[in-house]
Amino acid sequence: MKNLIQINHPLVKRDLSILRDKKTRGNIFRAVLRRTSSLMAYEVTRDLLLRRTKIRTPLEATTGYALASPIVLVPILRAGLGMVGGFVEVIPDARVGHIGLYRNEETLQPVDYYFKVPKHLGRSIVFVLDPMLATGGSGSAAVQYLKERGARVIRFVSVVAAPQGVRFLHRNHPEIQIYTCALDRTLNRNGYILPGLGDAGDRMFGTTE
């Protein structure tokens, strides 16, 4: 699929198996999601541009490097929060915004309830974080909100994705790069990814029935 980049690192595959397993407890799920996000952060930033800086080692002056553009992380609440810690470990100077969206269980359409992002998004590279790209409705809405606030370079990062969600996001925002650890088979009638990993938010916060 165009603009879809799948991360196939062996450690990512190992951790994804732990996240999928229904026997994985909430505390382990949170820790592994954070670790997986750190591994993903290396991959999704692989092609970022650098600028030269002047630094001094304890012995002499030399050339160093810094990121050419600021980074903004925007998790989609709630589940996206589980990915922020891993990314911040790798990009500690990243700023963090938040988008609150939930899916109407009857219509499967996104409903927004919160939006707070840093200023000057047009100067930054924005990473939208959500463990699951299912129908694509929430992801597409989040990208649209960010564009309306001036974001020009946006990347969508998910742990698992469904073909329907990838196609929907690409249809609405064809320039967006989508990163995922797994392109799963399909969605069920309730809009959940199969085989998927269940509801990431519920598993993180212990709100399963």
Secondary structure by P-SEA (a helix, b strand, c coil): cccbbbbbcaaaaaaaaaaacccccaaaaaaaaaaaaaaaaaaaacbbbbbbbbbbcccbbbbbbcccbbbbbbbcccccccaaaaaaaacccbbbbbbbbbbcccccbbbbcbbbbbccccccbbbbbbcccccaaaaaaaaaaaaaacccbbbbbbccccaaaaaaaaaacccbbbbbcccccccccccccccccccaaaaaacccc
